């Protein structure tokens, strides 16, 4: 059965700016690799939307999160991509995670969060150290709100500290990044397929 992935691109650049995004390039590599496992991926650039601050699923008039939430819950896989800023995930990526906090209270009749069964992975790019720290923050947040993290579920590239070369500027993708993308896609698709056919057990009465 074909699987669907949704990627949230946490770049600070909007599509209107028409600037190249290193995060977008990394997500593109993941999308291409997922195709080999019969997984289609849609990418959403979060900065294009008005995601209001808050921790509910609907923060009122003008809030774009409810529609994004529906697209997320319709997917089998979530890929959260972010650049590194100040050694942390981008504010845009954090905003999306904060809105997912609502999943803690949104459960089915067996006590399972609405996000149960969705497999999540992380993509990180930046010119400073911090990829492990960023992925650790996102792993914990995603796990807290019900997502499942497979083995080797991060692909990242970090350039020279204080350097001027971005991932999007590289003529060739380093082999180590390609291998990380392959592992991420392979393990994520495998686990998503298993959960598609066998959901987590609910509460027993």
HUDACOR-V977386 format. One record per backbone hydrogen bond with DSSP energy under -1.0 kcal/mol. CO is the residue of the C=O (numbers start at 1). NH is the residue of the N-H. If there is no record, write none. Layout:
co=CO nh=NH
co=CO nh=NH
This chain:
co=3 nh=40
co=4 nh=76
co=4 nh=77
co=5 nh=42
co=6 nh=79
co=7 nh=44
co=8 nh=81
co=9 nh=46
co=15 nh=18
co=21 nh=25
co=22 nh=26
co=23 nh=27
co=24 nh=28
co=25 nh=29
co=26 nh=30
co=27 nh=31
co=28 nh=32
co=29 nh=33
co=30 nh=34
co=31 nh=35
co=33 nh=36
co=34 nh=37
co=34 nh=39
co=35 nh=38
co=38 nh=3
co=40 nh=5
co=42 nh=7
co=44 nh=9
co=45 nh=48
co=46 nh=49
co=49 nh=51
co=50 nh=64
co=60 nh=63
co=64 nh=68
co=65 nh=69
co=66 nh=70
co=67 nh=71
co=68 nh=72
co=69 nh=73
co=72 nh=75
co=76 nh=119
co=77 nh=6
co=78 nh=121
co=79 nh=8
co=80 nh=123
co=81 nh=10
co=82 nh=125
co=85 nh=88
co=88 nh=85
co=90 nh=94
co=91 nh=95
co=92 nh=96
co=93 nh=97
co=94 nh=98
co=95 nh=99
co=96 nh=100
co=98 nh=101
co=99 nh=102
co=100 nh=103
co=101 nh=104
co=102 nh=105
co=105 nh=107
co=106 nh=114
co=108 nh=111
co=110 nh=203
co=112 nh=108
co=113 nh=116
co=115 nh=118
co=118 nh=148
co=119 nh=78
co=121 nh=80
co=122 nh=155
co=123 nh=82
co=124 nh=157
co=125 nh=84
co=126 nh=159
co=130 nh=134
co=131 nh=135
co=132 nh=136
co=133 nh=137
co=134 nh=138
co=135 nh=139
co=136 nh=140
co=137 nh=141
co=138 nh=142
co=139 nh=143
co=140 nh=144
co=141 nh=145
co=142 nh=147
co=143 nh=146
co=148 nh=120
co=153 nh=122
co=155 nh=124
co=157 nh=126
co=160 nh=163
co=166 nh=169
co=167 nh=170
co=174 nh=178
co=175 nh=179
co=176 nh=180
co=177 nh=181
co=178 nh=182
co=179 nh=183
co=180 nh=184
co=181 nh=185
co=182 nh=186
co=183 nh=187
co=184 nh=188
co=185 nh=189
co=186 nh=190
co=187 nh=191
co=188 nh=192
co=189 nh=193
co=190 nh=194
co=191 nh=195
co=192 nh=196
co=193 nh=197
co=194 nh=198
